[in-house]
Amino acid sequence: EPLYRKNDILVVSPKSKIRKNVRVVIKTKDGEVMVKELARQNAKEIEIKSINPKHENRIIPAQDISWMARVIWVSQ
């Protein structure tokens, strides 16, 4: 929330190119799943911007990410 809510359907594509400023779904190795906007990515870490103003931006070590996929469609 506030952009996505319970029962929204997000279609993601793990094969679509992920670029700066696109929305992504990320699952960390500890099981956390989040929808964010990619701010920056390199071999060591990714920086993500929160869509929800209640949450801060984060930097996550690349080794802590299980998978990341681009959001390509949303049904609300």
C-alpha positions, 0 to 999 in steps of 0.5 A: 500500500498505498499503490497496491492493495490486498487482492491486487494481482501483480504479474511479474517477469523474471526474464524482462530487463530490469532497469532503473526506476522500474517496479520490481518484486524482490524476495530476500533469502530470509523470506521477505517479499516486497514491491519497490522501485529500483534506484540502483543496482551493481554486482554487490548491492541493490538500492530500492525506493519505497513506493509507500512513504511510510517506509524508507529506501533500502540498500540490500546486499546482492547476496541476500536476494533470492530473486527479483522480477519486473512488474509488467502488469497489475490488476486492481 
